[in-house]
Amino acid sequence: MPVFAATVVADPRGVGWRVLDGALAHTDCPACGAALGSGPVGCGECDVAHDWRWLAAEPDRQGVPPGNEHAIRVATAVARVAHRFPAHMVPRYAATLPLLIAGGLPGGDDARAANRWLDSGGTLDALDAAASTAEIAALVRVPISG
Ligand SMILES: [Zn+2]
């Protein structure tokens, strides 16, 4: 385990969540061998690391509305360890993550557009097939006809 990652993982308080996310990805779980915090629910080491994920700091980026960084953090966690969240949440967060990265908010117009898109038949496969976040944003923001 890289020393820096170990230091961050041991005490994530005050560390930026993106740094902690990277440290977790570079740390093997001593119990299950997955990236720490991403192993199966019920792996004690991963359960604790996943819970501690939320201790890290999330300062908002300049030029985005307050709460945007929190929304990106949650959506990123859902994307990284989808099996640790309710299945119905996964496509909603997957559809909104590119919009959040572009500066949107989860309760804003983009989130409503993503919900309409999913409710109209939008799928994770369609998101996976998109070549870029810009393509996903265009896909989600344009209502499905028919
Ligand atoms: Zn584990």
Residues whose N, C-alpha, C, O or C-beta is under 5 A from the ligand:
A	BS01	ZN	C29 A31 C32 G33 G39 C43 E45 C46
